[in-house]
Amino acid sequence: MSLTMTIVMLIAGWLAVATAMLWGVLRISRRHHHPVQTPPVDKTDENSVRHVAAH
């Protein structure tokens, strides 16, 4: 096997392993993700009015 083919195979192997690891991490994170629902906030007139000079 030539040197060029060896380097190409090494890079292809690294990419395959990286893709498999990324797929596994995304699969685990999607399966174990618990969505957090925040309670609705009542808007009052004081909170909805913003002045131009407010920072």
C-alpha positions in Angstrom: 0.0 0.0 0.0 1.4 3.4 -0.9 2.0 6.2 1.5 -0.8 8.3 0.0 -3.3 5.5 0.4 -2.3 4.9 4.0 -2.8 8.6 4.9 -6.2 8.7 3.2 -7.3 5.5 5.0 -6.1 7.0 8.4 -8.1 10.2 7.7 -11.1 8.2 6.6 -10.9 6.1 9.8 -10.7 9.2 12.0 -13.7 10.7 10.3 -15.7 7.5 10.7 -14.9 7.3 14.4 -15.6 11.0 14.9 -19.0 10.7 13.1 -19.9 7.6 15.2 -19.0 9.3 18.4 -21.0 12.5 17.5 -24.0 10.4 16.5 -23.9 8.5 19.8 -23.6 11.7 21.9 -26.4 13.3 20.0 -28.6 10.2 20.4 -27.9 10.0 24.2 -28.5 13.7 24.7 -31.7 13.7 22.8 -33.0 10.6 24.7 -32.1 12.0 28.2 -33.1 15.6 27.6 -36.0 16.6 29.9 -37.7 19.7 28.6 -38.2 22.4 31.2 -41.5 24.2 31.1 -41.5 27.5 32.8 -44.8 28.9 34.2 -46.4 31.6 32.1 -45.6 35.1 33.3 -48.5 37.5 33.7 -47.7 40.8 31.9 -48.7 43.9 33.6 -48.7 47.4 32.2 -45.6 48.3 34.2 -43.6 45.6 32.6 -44.7 46.1 29.1 -43.9 49.9 28.9 -40.3 50.7 28.2 -38.9 54.1 28.1 -36.4 55.2 25.5 -33.7 56.0 28.1 -34.1 52.7 29.9 -30.9 50.5 29.8 
